[in-house]
Amino acid sequence: MLIGLEEKIEDFKKLIKEDKLRQSYLFFGEPQIGKFTFASSLVNFLESGEFIPLAGGRPLIDAEFFLPDQETGSIGIETVRRLKKFLYQRPVVSSRRSAIFDSAESLTPEAQNALLKIIEEPPHSSLIIFIARETSVFPATLVSRFVKVYFPRLSQKSIEKYLKENFRIDSSRADLIAKQSFGRIGRAIGISNQKSEIRNQETGDNLGEYIEEVILSLRKNLLKNSSKLSWLLKREELLKRYNLNQKLQSKAIQNFVNNE
């Protein structure tokens, strides 16, 4: 379910119906607020007619997802070359060949330069969606060619309502989780599913619970700790989404806390 994004859904459906969908978009906003889910739902709609998240790992024929390399943490020029080859093929079942770049701030300068050439003259039947936290991570020459779509945090009430309706959580627990989610629906769902139980392979401690404790501590002074809190929330998101080395991530978080 795409909570709090109903207006955006209708806007994009209208663009598609009127054949006004552009070729390049930048979805930006804080982590875990639905950018990737919305993007994947959009390309699913183009292919299947259903504006819903992909389920059961079902692959899309006319869509590709590009992620940072697990070893380097970046998206390099070779990925852009693959993108170009993919986009210039004719769609099979969809009206567009769609590409989604998650964590697009990881694009190397060389990759950004190569992308600029594609975005300046994109195939008419292409759609590229970049997902990032901020617009400032891209050079002006590139970001000026995106249609920028901002994804704000959700209200505590809307998250609480969603949890009670979809997770059979009582009001007090839903209220607590909603407060701890900081307006991020992805974080709220993760807490509800207890997906944050990531084990520290070295010590056996529950890394997820440790992250929760640090986040709650930083939250006591949001003004002072806003940048640190954002870093930790992003790290938590990466731990849940990708199969990262748990021992290295644990050390990184411990160093972060010890340097407070």
Summary of the structure (lengths in Angstrom):
residues: 260
radius of gyration: 19.2
end to end distance: 37.6
largest distance: 56.7
contacts: 780
relative contact order: 0.13
helix: 52%
strand: 11%
